[in-house]
């Protein structure tokens, strides 16, 4: 046994032996003591309420011994364990009520001193030495007896789901328990126990409990057995163990005169401890139902009983704050735990069996160390009273209370999470098998299932189980909703897929436009390099021709004086020709300028048309977005009409958000339309400019043609004059011709240079435009790439939603068919039982007839034996023959006796089976009532 006197003695000796060696590391560590450091702080802030004459809460802090002794709620200082020391928790604001009351909090540096004092061993004075730390903290220590089964955890198999009684409302949740290894919760009801799957929230089956109302439910350590204790108040009470898989009762113990309010089955399933209004704890053997022990220590109703997970101890509590721990094997008192001020409603063991938690109507949950019985932690769990406390595998606790909430706590009493409020008192709460959910029931019969992270409500369970017809009707309604959801989500998934494909196409188009702009910019840059080379060539050629022109000009001047007179008339013609040439050059320049302007205006017109096409495409995309948002708004509005009232506000927010997006999209359509109108107006303007260019070109060409005709006439006059003076002017003509040729070449070079410079400017402007286009496409591509994940996620989410909806619809249809079949089987079950009972009765009658016939035959054989015996007495001479006949008669007699015995056994078996069929028929009769 774990907690025996020799072990405690050994622990005490080892503690004393180790105490001398346990000291703060290093000789230079300054000691923080009660007398020198802590008492002055307590005197300033605490002695007014906690002194020897007025020790509020039973706590006197005036002396070191009294401080370590603690108060009515137990120890407040645990040396070397700041987290478990309630004194520090109260002054640090970690627990309520915060101390000192009605004053500012104690300064942080003073709190740090008290914390350091506790951490270093809570020394009294400078001469004190640190004692070895007691192993009575809140941290779990092995071994933890989990009881986890080898194979799959037990779940109900083939239980009927029909309620034992058809009720319209439920009362308070009197009992609830969750399997330690399976998603299975048991909930007490009127003459029944409902079993639900806490993953699917589906009803798995109903176990009839004809004894009355279950007031306590517990699963065995391996989850294979469900214990139910209860009965009818003031009339009868008992405890029954059920097979979780089949729902069949295994054993029933106890024959109380009142309902059983508290009970537990030992980890090895060998014993059941129960208690209730009779103020007794009775312990029964499950092997034969015999009473093993009767404990008469309690002075009021026994409200809670629990075996430690290792099976060594048994805890029991009552309505008058009595709390005891017993040796499970002998029922001898092990500890009397005093500290609660009001009745205790529930107890629960830490999984390693080292700590017992108790929940009381005095608001507190207290944690008791089994090594010494000290109260190592006490915290106000629920205002108005704590109704329930229960541990899970990892040492966390869940509580329920009269403040209408349930709470989850760390093993050290730190609050981790709290449920929203219930309509009435929260009575029962339990963790699910993997500790990520809790199930909570209240006084009104409401049962909620929460995911602890974020305290998210997953759904509700029904204490009043529905009939087959109600379940079928509910499933049919669900299937209609599932089918509609499947159709809606399938359409949404297709739309999301199309949106994703469109998004990918937009990305490719943007990349192509960017690549096209880059290629055009590279071509323009290449052309600029070519133009720069052409300009350089023109400048070199112009310089060379200018040198030649200067030389020819000198020759022309030399001959000019000699032929001045001869050329007088020619000069007049030349003047006329020069005038015509100048005019032709001017008009040609104007003509070229007009043509260049016409080309530039045409290019600008083409660019504007491209811009207009892009804007119209953007307008169409924006209009499509508005239409898509209209569809979403319509769908959301439709969904709002069908969702639950508590979801309508959330759906309205979604509609408002979509309306906002639609307004923004419509504004974008209007903006793009305005820009497109500007482009259309600009195109009309360019068309006008092109018409003006065409008119100017036509006028200039006509003038050039006229001047060329006049020039032709002047040239004819010049030819006549030249013929007259051909000889005189031959040399001059040669010089003039060469000079004119040089000048013409110079003018051509200048013109080529000017045109190259102009073209260079044009190409530089194009490069700027292409660069702007590339930047625009890059920004657009960036936005598209950033939005790609969102569009893809939307597509995947819609596809997953469509798949889930289809799977739900299919699963619900399968479940509906199974439920219909089960309903039919359930309806046919009484007739089947009656047929089996009738067949059994027929078999029994046949067996009885066979037994009667065998008995008659046996009597006849006995009569024949007596006659033979009489003949033996008379006929000694025929002794051998008679002896042989006697032996044969005895052989036949033995054979008939064996048949009689066999028939009797078969009849007994048939009678037992008949009794079982009668019991099932009675249960069914109860169900139908």
TIGUMAR-957316 format. One record per residue (C-alpha): y negated, z negated, x negated; residue in one letter. Coordinates in pm, whole numbers, padded with zeros to 5 digits, always signed. Example, Ala and Ser with C-alpha at 12.3 -4.5 7.8 and 13.67 -1.06 7.14 Angstrom:
+00450-00780-01230A
+00106-00714-01367S
***
This chain:
+00000+00000+00000X
-00346+00091-00125X
-00554-00218-00047X
-00333-00507-00161X
-00430-00839-00314X
-00283-00760-00660X
-00484-00438-00674X
-00806-00621-00585X
-00734-00883-00850X
-00667-00612-01106X
-00993-00440-01009X
-01185-00765-01047X
-01037-00833-01393X
-01110-00484-01520X
-01463-00505-01382X
-01528-00831-01567X
-01379-00692-01884X
-01599-00384-01866X
-01917-00567-01768X
-01997-00682-02119X
-01974-00329-02256X
-02181-00167-01982X
-02541-00154-02102X
-02824+00100-02118X
-02771+00353-02397X
-02964+00262-02712X
-03106-00070-02818X
-03465+00049-02787X
-03455+00111-02407X
-03708-00122-02242X
-03555-00346-01976X
-03708-00334-01629X
-03633-00663-01452X
-03685-00823-01115X
-03885-01115-01250X
-04116-00919-01483X
-04170-00592-01299X
-04034-00577-00944X
-04117-00919-00797X
-04497-00875-00851X
-04482-00546-00654X
-04275-00703-00374X
-04506-01007-00366X
-04810-00782-00315X
-04657-00559-00045X
-04347-00723+00110X
-04341-01103+00096X
-04559-01136+00408X
-04264-01026+00627X
-03962-01084+00401X
-03983-01440+00268X
-03760-01742+00286X
-03937-01883+00593X
-03975-01557+00783X
-03702-01314+00679X
-03750-01024+00920X
-03430-00832+00970X
-03254-01113+00784X
-03399-00982+00455X
-03555-01225+00205X
-03707-01060-00104X
-03856-01376-00261X
-03565-01428-00499X
-03335-01201-00699X
-03017-01336-00536X
-03152-01303-00182X
-03271-00947-00255X
-02927-00838-00377X
-02760-01018-00084X
-02948-00793+00159X
-03021-00843+00526X
-02863-00812+00867X
-02790-00442+00809X
-02616-00505+00476X
-02709-00457+00112X
-03043-00292+00040X
-03002-00261-00339X
-02698-00090-00496X
-02734-00129-00877X
-02730+00207-01061X
-02733+00400-00729X
-03090+00471-00616X
-02976+00718-00348X
-02764+00452-00173X
-03025+00174-00200X
-03199+00137+00136X
-03484-00068-00011X
-03606+00234-00208X
-03538+00475+00081X
-03764+00269+00311X
-04057+00230+00069X
-04026+00596-00035X
-04043+00720+00326X
-03690+00868+00316X
-03580+00650+00611X
-03751+00488+00906X
-03924+00257+00964X
-04140+00329+00659X
-04233+00017+00462X
-04464-00166+00442X
-04555-00117+00812X
-04920-00060+00906X
-05025-00013+00541X
-05074+00271+00300X
-04755+00366+00112X
-04684+00178-00210X
-04834+00366-00506X
-04606+00624-00667X
-04603+00452-01007X
-04485+00128-00844X
-04211+00313-00653X
-04104+00473-00981X
-04071+00124-01136X
-03846+00005-00850X
-03636+00322-00873X
-03598+00282-01250X
-03508-00086-01203X
-03223+00008-00965X
-03111+00299-01187X
-03086+00074-01496X
-02868-00181-01318X
-03113-00402-01115X
-03146-00673-01382X
-03279-01018-01290X
-03461-01103-01615X
-03483-01007-01983X
-03164-01197-02061X
-02956-01021-01798X
-02694-00761-01886X
-02594-00454-01686X
-02272-00491-01491X
-02021-00212-01458X
-02107+00009-01163X
-01901-00063-00852X
-01702+00226-00714X
-01842+00190-00366X
-02091+00475-00349X
-02107+00756-00097X
-01965+01032-00316X
-01609+01124-00217X
-01330+01041-00460X
-00975+01172-00451X
-00717+01198-00339X
-00828+01355-00012X
-00530+01391+00221X
-00615+01714+00399X
-00293+01776+00588X
-00348+02153+00565X
-00039+02339+00693X
+00160+02575+00472X
+00153+02871+00710X
-00088+02989+00981X
-00265+02709+01165X
-00142+02628+01514X
-00303+02819+01803X
-00205+02825+02173X
+00065+03079+02258X
+00114+03195+02618X
-00061+02907+02797X
-00176+02964+03155X
-00554+02983+03197X
-00569+02881+03562X
-00767+02559+03621X
-00577+02258+03752X
-00859+02190+03998X
-01115+02439+04125X
-01451+02268+04070X
-01805+02398+04112X
-01971+02168+03857X
-01880+01943+03569X
-01965+01585+03494X
-02026+01432+03154X
-01819+01559+02861X
-01583+01265+02812X
-01384+01398+02517X
-01385+01686+02272X
-01199+01763+01948X
-01171+02058+01710X
-00861+02161+01519X
-00905+02089+01146X
-00758+02427+01043X
-00800+02675+01330X
-01091+02803+01545X
-00974+02587+01835X
-01166+02326+02034X
-01019+02106+02308X
-01247+01992+02592X
-01161+01728+02850X
-01192+01798+03222X
-01064+01680+03559X
-00683+01655+03520X
-00684+01916+03245X
-00770+01999+02884X
-00936+02337+02819X
-00868+02512+02487X
-01131+02756+02356X
-01149+02985+02049X
-01472+02890+01868X
-01491+03229+01694X
-01478+03437+02012X
-01580+03161+02261X
-01289+03279+02480X
-01066+03051+02689X
-00718+03037+02532X
-00542+02821+02786X
-00539+02507+03001X
-00311+02207+02946X
-00254+02012+03271X
-00329+01638+03243X
-00211+01495+03578X
-00271+01138+03455X
-00645+01178+03537X
-00936+01225+03295X
-00892+01240+02914X
-01140+01002+02748X
-01030+01069+02393X
-00892+01384+02227X
-00777+01415+01866X
-00585+01676+01670X
-00319+01571+01421X
-00397+01613+01051X
-00204+01943+01037X
-00346+02069+01368X
-00001+02110+01528X
-00037+01825+01779X
-00314+01737+02025X
-00342+01374+02133X
-00497+01297+02472X
-00573+00949+02595X
-00717+00862+02934X
-00605+00801+03289X
-00760+00669+03605X
-01010+00383+03587X
-00875+00054+03722X
-00538+00212+03795X
-00343+00352+03498X
-00379+00476+03143X
-00163+00625+02867X
-00163+00852+02561X
+00024+01184+02546X
+00096+01406+02246X
+00103+01780+02319X
+00243+02071+02119X
-00067+02282+02045X
+00125+02611+02043X
+00312+02565+02375X
+00097+02305+02550X
+00411+02106+02637X
+00403+01725+02621X
+00603+01580+02332X
+00581+01208+02406X
+00380+00971+02625X
+00323+00607+02529X
+00151+00315+02694X
+00148+00194+03051X
-00202+00046+03085X
-00356-00095+03402X
-00682+00083+03325X
-00786+00409+03159X
-00741+00444+02782X
-01089+00481+02626X
-00995+00489+02257X
-00686+00611+02073X
-00560+00780+01759X
-00229+00902+01622X
-00128+00813+01267X
-00131+01097+01009X
+00251+01099+01001X
+00263+01110+01387X
+00488+00801+01392X
+00244+00570+01574X
-00024+00576+01839X
-00295+00310+01861X
-00483+00277+02191X
-00735+00052+02360X
-00975+00022+02652X
-01119-00219+02909X
-00836-00468+02855X
-00993-00558+02514X
-00660-00507+02339X
-00545-00269+02066X
-00182-00176+02121X
+00022+00018+01866X
+00327+00213+01990X
+00610+00394+01817X
+00627+00764+01904X
+01003+00764+01829X
+01104+00552+02128X
+00773+00453+02293X
+00822+00086+02206X
+00527-00149+02157X
+00503-00244+01788X
+00188-00457+01771X
-00076-00601+02000X
-00417-00698+01855X
-00625-00944+02057X
-00930-00981+01832X
-01181-00786+02042X
-01398-00964+02298X
-01509-00658+02495X
-01390-00310+02586X
-01238-00124+02291X
-01449+00193+02255X
-01319+00364+01941X
-01004+00369+01726X
-00932+00577+01415X
-00661+00586+01148X
-00780+00649+00791X
-00683+00999+00666X
-00437+00847+00417X
-00276+00641+00696X
-00332+00307+00517X
-00598+00155+00745X
-00686+00147+01114X
-01042+00090+01240X
-01131-00030+01589X
-01466-00102+01756X
-01584-00248+02084X
-01871-00265+02330X
-02001-00595+02187X
-02065-00467+01830X
-01722-00582+01706X
-01591-00366+01421X
-01260-00439+01245X
-01035-00272+00991X
-00660-00341+01004X
-00368-00273+00778X
-00203+00018+00956X
+00149-00083+00858X
+00132-00452+00955X
-00167-00469+01195X
-00304-00757+00986X
-00681-00796+00971X
-00825-00640+00655X
-01202-00651+00719X
-01447-00777+00979X
-01756-00552+00945X
-02068-00718+01083X
-02412-00560+01103X
-02456-00364+01425X
-02673-00527+01688X
-02533-00348+01993X
-02210-00187+02108X
-02030+00060+01882X
-01952+00397+02042X
-01760+00584+01770X
-01609+00549+01424X
-01500+00817+01177X
-01347+00816+00829X
-01473+00996+00521X
-01196+01242+00419X
-01103+01037+00110X
-01056+00719+00324X
-01304+00523+00108X
-01591+00509+00360X
-01599+00434+00734X
-01890+00554+00950X
-01982+00375+01274X
-02229+00489+01543X
-02394+00230+01766X
-02622+00195+02066X
-02864+00018+01828X
-02962+00372+01706X
-02796+00332+01364X
-02508+00497+01188X
-02371+00264+00922X
-02149+00357+00629X
-01904+00090+00507X
-01731+00084+00167X
-01362+00000+00201X
-01343-00141-00150X
-01550-00447-00056X
-01660-00404+00307X
-02027-00372+00217X
-02268-00169+00426X
-02370+00088+00163X
-02594+00294+00390X
-02762+00254+00725X
-02988+00508+00891X
-03148+00544+01231X
-02963+00846+01364X
-03079+00866+01728X
-03353+00699+01925X
-03203+00519+02226X
-02859+00500+02069X
-02603+00698+01867X
-02311+00806+02088X
-02086+00984+01838X
-02018+01039+01468X
-01759+01262+01304X
-01686+01371+00945X
-01578+01714+00828X
-01369+01820+00524X
-01657+01819+00272X
-01798+01478+00363X
-02081+01587+00594X
-02125+01416+00930X
-02231+01529+01276X
-02375+01284+01529X
-02481+01296+01894X
-02716+01060+02071X
-02919+00948+02365X
-03225+01134+02231X
-03055+01451+02369X
-02982+01614+02031X
-02702+01641+01778X
-02767+01620+01403X
-02588+01719+01084X
-02607+01479+00789X
-02515+01486+00421X
-02265+01227+00305X
-02553+01010+00178X
-02723+00998+00519X
-02983+01269+00455X
-03058+01471+00767X
-02971+01840+00713X
-03016+02000+01055X
-03085+01918+01420X
-03006+02102+01743X
-03267+02184+02007X
-03280+01931+02288X
-03026+01915+02573X
-03107+01846+02936X
-02947+01501+02911X
-02775+01268+02665X
-02575+01437+02390X
-02234+01267+02409X
-01990+01447+02179X
-02019+01672+01872X
-01769+01808+01623X
-01753+02052+01332X
-01540+02364+01353X
-01248+02414+01113X
-01452+02565+00827X
-01759+02345+00872X
-02012+02622+00943X
-02047+02554+01317X
-02076+02256+01547X
-01978+02217+01913X
-02193+01979+02120X
-02151+01851+02478X
-02390+01651+02694X
-02397+01433+03006X
-02448+01729+03241X
-02135+01906+03115X
-02323+02168+02909X
-02137+02267+02590X
-02312+02468+02319X
-02179+02620+01997X
-02423+02639+01703X
-02413+02801+01362X
-02545+02521+01139X
-02744+02750+00910X
-03069+02801+01096X
-02918+02605+01389X
-02855+02934+01570X
-02699+02900+01917X
-02391+03127+01933X
-02306+03067+02298X
-02184+02819+02557X
-01839+02698+02666X
-01746+02602+03022X
-01613+02256+03094X
-01521+02387+03441X
-01275+02663+03359X
-01288+02975+03579X
-01003+03103+03796X
-00817+03424+03714X
-01019+03610+03978X
-01346+03480+03833X
-01240+03572+03478X
-01134+03920+03593X
-01463+03974+03780X
-01660+03854+03476X
-01464+04085+03246X
-01520+04381+03477X
-01893+04314+03471X
-01883+04283+03092X
-01688+04611+03064X
-01957+04791+03268X
-02224+04652+03038X
-02016+04736+02729X
-01958+05094+02848X
-02329+05141+02911X
-02413+04986+02573X
-02157+05215+02407X
-02317+05523+02567X
-02670+05408+02484X
-02589+05318+02126X
-02398+05644+02077X
-02706+05843+02185X
-02927+05627+01966X
-02691+05681+01673X
-02709+06061+01720X
-03089+06046+01736X
-03099+05828+01425X
-02872+06079+01244X
-03102+06366+01342X
-03405+06166+01224X
-03233+06106+00891X
-03150+06478+00853X
-03512+06567+00936X
-03633+06316+00681X
-03409+06469+00411X
-03539+06817+00503X
-03898+06694+00473X
-03820+06555+00128X
-03673+06891+00017X
-03973+07081+00162X
-04213+06851-00020X
-04023+06900-00347X
-04028+07279-00299X
-04403+07283-00226X
-04464+07072-00535X
-04250+07304-00749X
-04427+07613-00611X
-04768+07459-00690X
-04649+07374-01041X
-04525+07731-01102X
-04855+07874-00976X
-05055+07634-01194X
-04848+07730-01499X
-04907+08099-01422X
-05283+08038-01393X
-05288+07850-01722X
-05100+08136-01890X
-05349+08388-01748X
-05642+08182-01881X
-05493+08200-02229X
-05462+08577-02195X
-05825+08602-02073X
-05947+08394-02367X
-05778+08641-02603X
-05932+08936-02413X
-06281+08775-02440X
-06237+08731-02813X
-06130+09097-02848X
-06431+09215-02642X
-06676+09010-02854X
-06534+09158-03178X
-06549+09513-03039X
-06908+09459-02914X
-07021+09338-03256X
-06865+09641-03429X
-07024+09884-03181X
-07365+09719-03216X
-07355+09783-03592X
-07264+10149-03530X
-07532+10178-03262X
-07800+10053-03503X
-07701+10321-03753X
-07703+10598-03491X
-08037+10473-03360X
-08192+10526-03706X
-08060+10887-03715X
-08197+10949-03367X
-08546+10827-03473X
-08539+11052-03781X
-08482+11362-03567X
-08709+11246-03287X
-09034+11336-03465X
-08910+11687-03547X
-08806+11777-03197X
-09064+11577-03001X
-09241+11879-02868X
-08917+12064-02795X
-08785+11771-02608X
-09093+11699-02402X
-08954+11881-02104X
-08606+11750-02185X
-08741+11397-02198X
-08872+11437-01851X
-08526+11539-01740X
-08369+11264-01946X
-08612+11018-01791X
-08504+11136-01454X
-08136+11111-01562X
-08195+10768-01710X
-08356+10657-01388X
-08062+10794-01192X
-07815+10634-01435X
-07989+10300-01409X
-07988+10317-01034X
-07622+10419-01034X
-07542+10128-01268X
-07734+09886-01050X
-07574+10015-00733X
-07232+10016-00903X
-07290+09655-01007X
-07386+09567-00652X
-07079+09755-00527X
-06851+09570-00770X
-07009+09238-00676X
-06956+09313-00308X
-06592+09404-00370X
-06537+09087-00577X
-06699+08882-00302X
-06480+09059-00050X
-06165+08972-00254X
-06276+08610-00292X
-06353+08581+00080X
-06014+08737+00161X
-05840+08482-00066X
-06032+08197+00095X
-05932+08333+00438X
-05563+08339+00334X
-05588+07981+00203X
-05749+07866+00528X
-05471+08029+00731X
-05207+07852+00520X
-05395+07526+00565X
-05411+07583+00943X
-05036+07653+00954X
-04963+07327+00766X
-05195+07135+00999X
-05026+07282+01308X
-04686+07183+01164X
-04815+06827+01107X
-04950+06821+01466X
-04606+06920+01600X
-04439+06645+01390X
-04693+06387+01514X
-04642+06498+01875X
-04265+06463+01830X
-04317+06110+01700X
-04524+06030+02014X
-04247+06172+02231X
-03980+05972+02041X
-04185+05654+02087X
-04222+05733+02461X
-03843+05753+02481X
-03799+05425+02294X
-04056+05253+02517X
-03876+05379+02826X
-03540+05260+02690X
-03679+04918+02592X
-03842+04884+02936X
-03509+04968+03096X
-03327+04717+02875X
-03584+04450+02959X
-03483+04471+03324X
-03119+04399+03238X
-03147+04133+02969X
-03147+03758+03034X
-03474+03589+03124X
-03487+03403+02790X
-03473+03744+02612X
-03737+03921+02827X
-04028+03788+02619X
-03866+03913+02298X
-03802+04253+02463X
-04168+04266+02584X
-04284+04203+02227X
-04067+04496+02117X
-04228+04717+02391X
-04580+04606+02287X
-04499+04688+01925X
-04371+05035+02026X
-04690+05092+02236X
-04895+05003+01927X
-04700+05253+01720X
-04747+05517+01994X
-05127+05461+01998X
-05140+05501+01621X
-04925+05818+01643X
-05147+05963+01921X
-05456+05888+01710X
-05292+06079+01425X
-05229+06376+01664X
-05598+06374+01767X
-05712+06351+01406X
-05492+06642+01298X
-05609+06850+01599X
-05973+06795+01495X
-05893+06903+01141X
-05709+07213+01273X
-06016+07304+01482X
-06232+07281+01171X
-05991+07517+00992X
-05999+07760+01289X
-06381+07760+01285X
-06381+07817+00909X
-06142+08117+00950X
-06378+08270+01208X
-06667+08224+00964X
-06473+08395+00684X
-06389+08687+00913X
-06765+08735+00968X
-06834+08722+00594X
-06562+08986+00533X
-06726+09215+00789X
-07062+09176+00611X
-06890+09250+00276X
-06739+09571+00416X
-07081+09683+00546X
-07247+09614+00207X
-06972+09804+00021X
-07004+10106+00252X
-07387+10115+00207X
-07362+10080-00171X
-07097+10355-00197X
-07323+10591+00006X
-07620+10519-00224X
-07408+10573-00537X
-07282+10902-00398X
-07638+11019-00326X
-07757+10919-00676X
-07460+11098-00829X
-07560+11415-00642X
-07920+11381-00769X
-07785+11322-01117X
-07578+11639-01094X
-07896+11835-01008X
-08084+11679-01300X
-07797+11757-01534X
-07818+12118-01427X
-08190+12119-01515X
-08109+11950-01845X
-07847+12214-01928X
-08099+12491-01876X
-08348+12313-02101X
-08091+12239-02367X
-07988+12599-02380X
-08347+12689-02457X
-08378+12446-02740X
-08008+12427-02839X
-08064+12518-03194X
-08359+12284-03240X
-08196+11990-03090X
-07842+12027-03218X
-07867+11753-03475X
-08066+11530-03239X
-07815+11588-02964X
-07533+11486-03193X
-07715+11167-03286X
-07805+11090-02930X
-07449+11154-02817X
-07312+10920-03081X
-07574+10657-02998X
-07499+10684-02627X
-07129+10653-02699X
-07186+10338-02902X
-07409+10189-02633X
-07154+10277-02365X
-06883+10107-02564X
-07108+09800-02605X
-07179+09791-02232X
-06808+09826-02156X
-06727+09537-02391X
-06996+09320-02232X
-06868+09405-01888X
-06510+09330-01988X
-06623+08997-02137X
-06818+08905-01823X
-06527+08995-01601X
-06288+08793-01822X
-06522+08490-01808X
-06548+08522-01433X
-06170+08552-01398X
-06128+08249-01626X
-06345+08043-01391X
-06143+08166-01095X
-05815+08067-01262X
-05958+07725-01359X
-06054+07666-00995X
-05701+07765-00894X
-05556+07517-01144X
-05766+07240-00987X
-05645+07340-00642X
-05282+07351-00756X
-05321+07013-00929X
-05463+06862-00610X
-05178+07014-00412X
-04923+06870-00657X
-05080+06523-00631X
-05080+06552-00253X
-04714+06653-00250X
-04626+06378-00499X
-04789+06117-00273X
-04616+06261+00031X
-04281+06269-00154X
-04330+05907-00263X
-04386+05801+00097X
-04087+06002+00212X
-03863+05853-00058X
-03986+05503+00027X
-03914+05561+00394X
-03574+05717+00327X
-03397+05378+00297X
-03547+05260+00626X
-03446+05579+00806X
-03099+05565+00650X
-03065+05196+00740X
-03169+05273+01096X
-02906+05548+01107X
-02634+05317+00967X
-02739+05030+01196X
-02724+05255+01501X
-02386+05393+01394X
-02252+05039+01341X
-02394+04931+01677X
-02230+05228+01848X
-01896+05150+01684X
-01923+04778+01771X
-02014+04856+02132X
-01718+05095+02165X
-01485+04838+02009X
-01614+04565+02244X
-01560+04789+02545X
-01207+04879+02432X
-01118+04516+02353X
-01255+04398+02688X
-01045+04659+02870X
-00732+04548+02685X
-00816+04185+02763X
-00871+04275+03131X
-00530+04437+03161X
-00365+04140+02989X
-00550+03900+03220X
-00444+04095+03529X
-00082+04085+03411X
-00108+03713+03336X
-00253+03654+03682X
+00039+03841+03837X
+00289+03650+03623X
+00122+03322+03718X
+00136+03409+04088X
+00506+03499+04056X
+00592+03192+03846X
+00656+02948+04136X
+00901+03193+04297X
+01071+03241+03961X
+01101+02865+03920X
+01237+02831+04274X
+01497+03103+04208X
+01603+02934+03886X
+01619+02602+04068X
+01831+02755+04346X
+02063+02916+04093X
+02091+02583+03915X
+02170+02404+04240X
+02439+02664+04314X
+02579+02612+03966X
+02579+02237+04013X
+02760+02267+04345X
+03019+02494+04179X
+03062+02242+03899X
+03096+01958+04150X
+03362+02157+04342X
+03551+02225+04019X
+03535+01856+03928X
+03666+01760+04276X
+03949+02011+04246X
+04036+01887+03898X
+04028+01527+04020X
+04260+01613+04312X
+04494+01793+04077X
+04484+01495+03842X
+04577+01264+04133X
+04864+01495+04227X
+04989+01494+03868X
+04965+01117+03852X
+05167+01098+04175X
+05427+01331+04024X
+05435+01114+03713X
+05503+00805+03923X
+05785+00983+04101X
+05932+01084+03767X
+05905+00731+03640X
+06094+00612+03946X
+06362+00866+03879X
+06383+00746+03517X
+06460+00395+03637X
+06735+00522+03860X
+06874+00795+03635X
+06926+00648+03290X
+07189+00909+03222X
+06934+01183+03246X
+06687+01006+03017X
+06643+01283+02761X
+06574+01541+03029X
+06334+01314+03210X
+06152+01225+02885X
+06091+01593+02820X
+05953+01638+03171X
+05738+01329+03121X
+05595+01472+02800X
+05510+01797+02978X
+05346+01607+03262X
+05137+01406+03012X
+05033+01727+02836X
+04916+01877+03164X
+04741+01552+03252X
+04552+01551+02922X
+04449+01914+02978X
+04314+01838+03324X
+04133+01528+03198X
+03964+01741+02931X
+03859+01993+03197X
+03720+01710+03410X
+03522+01573+03114X
+03394+01922+03024X
+03288+01985+03381X
+03116+01647+03391X
+02914+01731+03072X
+02819+02072+03210X
+02710+01909+03533X
+02496+01659+03341X
+02329+01943+03146X
+02267+02135+03464X
+02123+01823+03626X
+01883+01777+03326X
+01770+02139+03351X
+01719+02092+03723X
+01500+01789+03658X
+01289+01995+03411X
+01250+02273+03669X
+01148+02014+03928X
+00884+01875+03686X
+00741+02224+03626X
+00740+02288+04002X
+00547+01964+04058X
+00291+02065+03794X
+00249+02405+03956X
+00212+02240+04294X
-00063+02025+04144X
-00229+02339+04003X
-00228+02514+04339X
-00367+02208+04510X
***
